[in-house]
Amino acid sequence: MSNILFSHSYYYKLDPKQWKNKNPFPPLGTLYAASLLRKNDFDVSLFDTNLLNSPKSIQAVLHNTKPNYLVIFDDGFNYLTKMCLTNMRNASFEMIKYGKNHNATVIMCSSDSTDHYSDYIEKGADFILQGEGEITLLELLKSLEENKSIDDLHGIVFRKNDTIQVNKKREVQQILDEFPLPAWDLVDMESYRRIWKQSGKKFTLNIATTRGCPYKCNWCAKPIYGNRYNAHSPEYIVQQIAFLKANFGVNRFWMCDDIFGLKPNWVQEFNTKLKEQNLKIGYYIQSRVDLLLKEDTIDCLAESGLEEVWVGAESASQKILDAMDKGTTVEQIYKATKILKDKKIKVAFFLQFGYLTENQEDIAKTIAMVKELMPDNIGISVSYPLPGTKFYEKVKDDLKLKSNWTDSDDFDMMFNGTYNSNYYRKLQRFVHKEFRKQQGFQNLKLAISHPLHVSLHNLKSIAKLAYYIPSAFLDTIFLKKLQHGK
């Protein structure tokens, strides 16, 4: 079989905010595709771009290996690739050019190329895989190798007779356990471990137990897995955990599902299988507050090793949650947070400002919720229009000058919201300062009441009050000026 060079177009160093975090994850989606092709007797290799400086470095690899195919297969489990950042789009275009210069057939699979396939075809890509790409890629390569027609092959876009042909989309794979384990052996694991060591955090690998999300938040794009939800069996996931622990000494994991543990009894069975294999792990997840409140879910999560949950709180204004079609309530945010804290599970909030109709009252409610509930961490964004969403359709006429962020710290308001980009950039910093200020006050109370229980981290938090108190005060002044367009 022909040889395939797999790669992807996410470069952490081209996204300074993420590179600063020093918590990179291997390209899981790419590894799944490489594993399936290897199982079907193709010769595969990986050019992992995550820790590299620029696309130029692929040229030497193309020259030395002379692959028949360059497959740029982005990690569909990484929310950063779903954002379709222009830095990464431009990196893709550059890699396509280098692949064609070395006479490789270039195949592209990503959220951005699914949405903007014509741009990628114009830049020289031979084929675009739309949506979930593994089975489509396998069928495409078999057809090309055997000189069979691809006119009716589902899930591809290509140029034919000077026009772009868009074939029928492929249904997503429903039985996920039919995929072999990801090709983890292709990853230089020690290079990742070294970067994590710089962050001071325990080395963590990413695992996907599911694909897709059945909920209908109207700002959330799903170009790869659609609105379906399919799950690996607990046995499959525990097998992968055992493999990663045995081969790489890893026992902490980021379960990178959009929604973890939605399938009834999955979490309970997962807990049981871990016990049967005597596997003790730590992990963290993304979930929904309404889902966490079902039955004994939180108890089983805690027992199986859950350390932290990132929940899509978004807003403490029910008006905004309803406008988003979120399907959750502010009351559920409060209730789930308190239960998680009682179980000694860390809770972190994804917050979103700038949604249509948002006003000062809505913003104030969200800030008050953060200060009252005091999650362990927060992540803040402004509403981001992505193709294929109802939200995008509402604001697409505003997206004439810019429709994508350059990197994940761009924070540009690309549509006509209540306030401008400068306001929301300042708001994001202000909320973080208020959050850290509140943490400092909590640690100060701890130091006064239980001085023997104070850690170095607590003391640093208290010391930073000298910065956060005046800085947050000044931000309130600037925000009022920006609020009035000054």
N, C-alpha and C positions, 0 to 999 in steps of 0.2 A: 504493500500500500504506500501511497505518497506520504511525504512527511509534512507535518503541520506545525507551524510556529504559532502558539497561542499567546495572546497578550491582551491588554486592556488599556483604557485611556485615563485612569485616575492616578495622578501624581500628587502625593501629599505635599510635596514641596511647592507645588503651584497653588496650594490652598493654605496660606500662611497660618491661619487660625487653627486648622486641623494639625498641621505639622508641629505647631507649638505645643499641642496637647501631648505629643509623643505616645499616642495610643493607636498605632496603625494595625489594621487587620488584613490578612491575606485575601486575595480576590476569590471569594468562595464560589461565586457563580461561574467564573472562569475554570476553576478546578473541577466543578461538576461536568462541564462540557468536555474538558480534556480527558477526564476519566472515562466517559462514555465512548469517546472516539478511540481511546487506547484499548478498551474492551473489545472494540470491533476491528482490531488489528491495524489501526493507523499508527504511524510513528509520530509521537507528539513530544513537544518540548514547550517550555514556558519562558517568556520574557516578561518578568514581573516588574511593572513600572512604579509600583507604590513608593519605593524609597529612592527613586532616581531623580535627577535634576531636570531632565528635559527629554523630549522624544528623539533627539539626535543620537542618543546612545544605542538605539535599535539598529542603526546602519551597520555597525560592525558585526552584529549578530546575523543580520540578513546576508551580509557578504560571506561570512564563514559557513553558515548552515545551508544557505540557498534553498529555503523551503519552497515547496510547490504552492502552499497556501499560507497566507498570513490571516489568522482569524483574530480580529479585535473584538473580544467577547467580554463586555463589561459586567461587573458584579451587580446583578439585579437585586441582591439582598442588602446593598449598602444605600442608605437614604441619600448619601451625597451624590451618587450617580443619578438618582431620580431627579435631582435639582437641575441637571443639564447645564452646568456651569460653563461659561464661555471659554475659560482657560482650558478645560478638559475637551471641549468641542474642537478647539483649535489644535490641541495635541493630537486628537484623532485624525484631523485633516492632514497633519504633518506626517503621521505614521502611515496613512494611506499612500501619500506621495512616495515615501521611502519604499514601501512594499512594491508599488508599481515599478519604481526605478530598478528594483531587483527582480523583476519579471515574475513576481508572485501573484496568484489570484487572491484578491483581497476581499474578505467577508467580514461584515460588520454586524454586531448585535448589541444594542443598547437602548435605553429609554429614549435618548435623544434621536438616535437614528430611526427608531420606530416612528417617532412623531414628525421627523424632518428628513425622511428618506431621500427626497430629491436633492437636498443639499449635499448629502454624502455621495450620492451617485455622481453628481456634478464634480465632486472633488476626486473622483476616480475609483471609488469602491465598486467592485464587480457585483456584489450581492449584499442586500440588507436582509437580515433575519428579523421579522417583525414579531414582537412578543417573546414568549418563552422559546428559547432557541435550540436546545440540545437535540431534540428529535428532528427538527427541521434541518439542522446542520448535518446530522448523520445522513439523512436521506439525500440532501443536496450533494454531499461529497461522493456518495455511492453513485448517484446519477452522473455526476461529472466524470468519475473514474471509468464508468461503463458506457460513456457517450450516449446516455439516455436523455430523452426530452424532459425538460423541467417546466414546460408550459403549464402543467396542471399540479405542480408541486406546491402544496399549501405552505404559507408563511414566508414567502420570499418576495423581494422586489429586485428587479434588474433591468438593465437597458436592453431593448430589443428593437432592431430596425429604427434606431434614432429616436425611439420613444421609451418612456419608463413604464414597464409592465408591473402592475401590482396584483399579485395572485391572492386568492382567497386566504384569509387568516386561518391559522391552525388552532384547534381546541387545545386547552392546556392539559398537561398530563395529570391524570387523576390518581394513579397508583404510584406514589412517589418512591416507594421502596424498590421499584424496578430500576431506579438509577443506582449505579455502583457508588460506593463511598467516594468522596472527592479525592482528587489526585494530590493529597497532601505532601507526598514525597517530592513533588516538583518545586516546592517552596524552600527557599533558604531560611529555615526557621530561626537560625541563630541571629540573622541580621534583624529580624523582628524583635527577638528577645533583647538584643542590645539596646534598641530604641526604647522599648518599654522600661528597661532598667533606668534609663535617663529620666523617665517620668516619676520614678519612685513608686510606681504601682506594680502590683503583681501581674506577671505575664498572663495574658488572656487571649484565647482563640475564639473565633466566631463559628457558630453552628446555627443552621436553619432547620427547625423542626417542621415548618409548614411553608406553604407558598400561597400568597394572596391574602385578601381581606374582604369579607362579605358586607362590611359596613359602607355607608354611603355619605361620608363627610364630603361636602360638595367642593372642597378645595384640594382634595387628595387625588393625585393622578395614579393610575394603575396600568401603565403601558405594557408591562411585561407579563404579569400574572392575572390581570383583569380583576373582575369582581367575584371571582371564585375563591374558595378556601379549601385546600387539600393538605393533608397531614401525613408525615412519616409515622410509622408505628413507633411506640416507645422502645421496642426491641432494637429497631434500626438505630435510633439515636443513642441508646445506651451502648450499642456495639461500637459506634463511632467514638464516643467518649472513652471507652476502654482502649481503643486503638490509639487515640491521641495521648492518653495518659501513659500507655506502655512505650510508645515510640518517641514521644517528645517531652515527657514528664510534665504535662499540663493538666491542671485540675481546677482551673477557673475558666468560665466560658461566658461569652456574650451571646445569648439566644436572640439572634437578630431578626426574628419574625416580626412582621407588622403587628400581629396580635398573637401572644403566646398562650397556649392552653385553652383555646376556644372549644375544641372538640370535647363533648361530654366524657368525663371520666379519664381523659388523657393524662392529666396531671397526676391523678391518683395512681394510674398504672405505671407512669414514669417513676414515681416514688418507689413503688414496689419493685420494679426491675433494677433500680439502682441498689436497693438493699440486697436483692438476690445476688448481684455481682460484687457486693461489698465495696461499692464505689462511693467514696465521699468527695463531693465536689462543692464548689461555690459557683454561683452564676447570677446574672442579672438579665432582666427582660424588659420588653415594652408590653403594656396591656391597657385595658380600659377599666375605668372605675366601676362601671356596672357589672362587668364580667368578674372582677375580683370579689364582688359581694355574693356570688352564687355559692350556695352550699358550703362545703368544707374546703374550698379552693385555697384560701390563704393558709390554712393549717397544713395542707399537703405541700404547698410551695415552700413553706418555712422548713418543714421536715426534710425535704429533698435537697436543701442547700441554698435556697434563694437568699441572696444578700440585698438586692436592690431592685425596685420596680420604677421604671420611667412611665408615667401615665400622661396621656394627652389631656391635661386639664384644660388647656387653651385659654379659658376665660372664667372669671367668677360672675359674669353677667349672663343670666339665663337667656336674655334677649339675644346675645351674640351666639351662644351655643345653639339656640334654635335656628338662627339665621344660617349657621354653618351646616345644619342637618346633622349635628353631632350625635344626637340620640342619647345624651347623658344629661344629668342634672347637677347643679352646684351642690345640692344636698349629698349626692353620691360621692362627689370629690371629698367633701368633709368626712363622710362616714368611712370611706375606704382608707383615707390617710390615717385616721385615728386607729383603725384596726391594724393596719400594717405596722404602725409605730408600736402598738401594744405587743406585737409579735416580734419586735426587735428587727424588723425588716426596714431598710432604708427606702424612702420614697422620694422621687424626684419628679418635678413638673416640667412638661413642655408647655410653654406659654406662647400665645400668638396675639400680637397687637396689630391694629390697622385694618381689621376686617370692615367691610362696608357697614355704614351706619354707626360705627363705634363713636362714643363721645366721652367726655371727661368722667361722667358718672360710671361708665363701664370700666374705664381704666382704673379709677379709684377703687372699685370693688375688687379688681384683680390684685392690685397692690395690697389691699387690706387682707385678702385671703392668704397671700404669701406670708405676710407678717404674723397672721394669727396661727396658721397651720405650721409654719416653719418647716418646709420640706428640707431634705438633706442637700438637695441641689436643685438648680433651675436651669432650663435652657430656653432662651427667648428668641423669637423670630418675628418678622412681620409677614403679613399675608402675602403669599407668593403664587401668582397665577401660572398654572401649568396646563398645556393643551389637553383636551379631553375631559376637562372638569366643567361643572356648571359655573363655578366661580370665574373661570377663564372666559366663558362665553359672556358673562356679565360685564367684564372689564376689557375685553380684547381690543375695543376701539381706542383705548388709551395707550396700548402697547406699541406705539409707532416708533419711538426713539430707542426703546430698550425692552426686550422681552425675557432676558435671562440675567442672573447675577454673574459677575466675573468670577468670584469665589464665594465661599460660604459666609464670609464676613462683610459682604457687600452692603446688605441692609437697605438697598434702594427701593423706594416705593415706586413701582412701575405703572401704577394706575392712580387715578384721582381719588385718593382717600380723604378722610377728614383732615389730616395734617400732612405736612410734607416729609421728605426723607430725613432732613436734619432733625426734625422734632422726634421722629421715632428712633433715630440713632442715639440721641440724647436720653430718651425715655428708657431705652434698653440698658444704658449704662447706669442710669439713676436707679432702676429697679434692682439691678445687681448690687449697687452700693447699699440700698435700703436693706436688702437681704443680708449682706455681710455685716452691716451695722447691727441688725437684730441678733445675728449669731454672736457677735461680740458682746452684746449686753447679756445674752443668756450665759455665755462663758464667764462673764464677770460675776454674775449671781452665783454660779457654781463655785468660783474661786473664793467667794466670801463665805458661802455656807459649808462647802466641803473642800477646803484647800488641799487636802491630801489626794484628792481625786483629779486634780488639774494636770493635764498633759502639756507637753511643749506646744502641740497644735492649738490647744485652748489659749495658752499664753500669747501666741502669735496673733490669734484672732482678737484678743483683748487689746493688744498693742496697736493693731490696725484701726481701732476706733479713732485714734488721733487723726487719721486720714479720712476715714469714711464720714465722720460727723460733719466736718466743715465742707467736704466735697459734695455730699448729698444736699446740704443746704444750698450751696451755690447752684447746683443743678436745678433745684426747684425754681430759682429765679430765672435761669436761662429757659427752662421749659415754659414758664408763663409768657416770656417774650416770644418764643417760637410758636406758642399756641395762638398768638395774635398776629403771626406772620412777620415778626420783627427779626 
